[in-house]
Structure formats: C-alpha cells, structure tokens
Amino acid sequence: MALADGHQVLNVDALTYAGNLASLSDVESNPNYRFAQVDITDATAVDHTIADYKPDAIMHLAAESHVDRSIDGPGQFIQTNVIGTFNLLQSSLKHYRSLEGDAKDRFRFLHVSTDEVYGSLGDKGLFTETTPYDPHSPYSASKASSDHLARAWRDTYGLPVMVTNCSNNYGPYQFPEKLIPVVILKCLRGEPIPVYGKGENIRDWLYVEDHCRALLTVIEKGTPGETYNIGGNNEQRNIDLVHLLCQIMDELCPREKSSDSRATSSEKENDSQLATRHSQLITFVTDRPGHDLRYAIDASKIEHELGWEPSENFESGFRKTVQWYLDNQPWWQNILSGDYQLDRLGTS
C-alpha cells in the first residue's frame, strides 16, 4: 500500500518463525522496495540500518504478538517488544538529531501497538486514547512497556513520536496461529475447531488493509505526541465469529458428508444435512489463562481529526479472508509442512 502511494520502503524484518519472504513476492522487484534482515534486538545492526537508509519516517510494527506464545515463553516478548523498541528509539533519535531544516520537521516515528494494553472491558463502554493501562498477559504487558518508552522519548528527548493502538487484525498472509486462519484451516482439514471457554470473549476485528491505510494516514497527517486508536467497528463474540466463518466455508468450500462409523443409522439419516456443516467441528476447550473478556475500540478521534474510517463491514472482510486462504493454499501448506501444525499453545 505504501509502495502504491509512491513511497520508497525499506522493510526490516528478523524473519522469525512467522516471517515469510514468500509473502513479499509481489513487491520484491519493485525499484522503490528494499529488504533488510535485521533483528531489532541487535542495537548495532539497527543503528547501521537507519544510518544507511536515512528514512523520512519510521513505522515500528516489529513485535512478538501471539498471546499464547507469550504465556509459554515471555522472555522473547521482553527482548523484542521492550529491548527492541528501546534500540529503535535510540537509533531513531540519533538519526533525528542529525537532520536539519525541512527534513527534521517532516520526520516521524510511529509506534504501532494494541488495544490489549487497556485490559478488559465490561459489557459496555469503549477503549479511548485516555483509558488507563491494565495489561493482563506477558504480551500485553510487553507492549504497554514499549508504549510508555515511546512516549517517554517524545517527552524527554523531543523525538516526534506518535502511538497507535489497534484492535485485532485479520486478513491475507496471517500466520496460522491466530483465530481466523486456525478456523479456516481446521475446516479444510476436517479437524476439531478449538474455541476457548464458552466462546463468549468479544473482540473488535480490523481488516489488515484498513489498518494499513490508517497507519499511512497517521504518518502523513498525525500530530507528534498524539495517540490514535484504530478499530474496525466490528465487535464479535468469538463463538459468533467462528460460526460466521463456518457458514462462509459452507458456501465457498462445502464439506463432504460425514462417514463417521460411530454414528447409528438413524443419526446418519436424521443428521445427514447437518453433518456436512463445518460448525459440527466446533469443540470447546479449556480457556486461556488470564483471557480478557471484551475489547472494543472508540476510533472517533482518528475519524474526526484525520478522516480515516474502516472500509470493510461486518462480513465483507471475513469473506475476503476466507477466499484468500482458499486461493493461496501453497502459501499456508508450506508453513504447515514444518514444525507448526496448528497445535495449541499457551496452556502452561
């Protein structure tokens, strides 16, 4: 999206387990695109990369982001999300201080964060930019720490920092450990679809391309020192979302009738139609430790001040996402041919 808008882009990525160069095949030959394999926990490498490229703006999206993984291994989340952010801020400040005139006036550092730093909402209310922080997982605690660092570098050193806190992203190229790709791929494999607890946890879902547009809008129009919440206006209970995805899968990729030998002849006869529905695969499992009940974003600030609002509605983004996974099976099959097999994490 940034390339389509005419920007020159340096993509910095450590290529950890979720990194995949195959996701960049459509832009790798673009003359305005460069890639650097750099781990942001390596302060020297970060310093050299920023000094070499001399960016007009830095959009910091690098993070360990899967809550379940943070439960099993919190140390990597501290290293990447806290220490890595510190390294980026230090190198960016050094670069910023080397700039003069219009180049210095234009420079921006955008720190991209999550609504999970705010904790859990009750049945009513929305997260605003002034909601107090109350993180409950190692992941959200590490992101809250990095948010505070970013704002401190603005207040203490004058680095033109902006912070965004977004709701749950979904869409193409999402590593298949997150809820939506898990549901889609479990449907395709005819395997049980795990739903935590009773499926009553609520999230606001933001289509990834809407999020990208919002981030570019903040870079171009946002005010240093400000925070902008980015949401999809799309609250869903997990169980309702899973049922919606199953319905879309029923339409786009119907399931073959079950040949379960354990069913009686009358069960097979009475449930012959129901047994072909993907929702029959739904299985409730033990809830995640510290699972926040509800997240919901008030995105009125970015809408009113910067003119952004999401394009995808209740169903359109989910349908696009299901279709993408159906159309791009080699992409996710290559991932599932390795160590990751859609196994559950975060039960410790």
Secondary structure, DSSP 8 states (H G I E B T S, - for coil): -TTTTT--EEEEE---TT--GGGGTTTTT-TTEEEEE--TT-HHHHHHHHHHH--SEEEE------HHHHHH-HHHHIIIIIIHHHHHHHHHHHHHHH--HHHHHH-EEEEEEEGGGG----SS--B-TT------SHHHHHHHHHHHHHHHHHHHH---EEEEEE-EEESTT--TTSHHHHHHHHHHHT--EEEETTS--EEEEEEHHHHHHHHHHHHHH--TT-EEEE--S-EEEHHHHHHHHHHHHHHHS-------TTS-HHHHHHTTTGGGSGGGGEEEE---TT--SB--B--HHHHHHH-------TTHHHHHHHHHHHHTHHHHHHHHTSS--S------
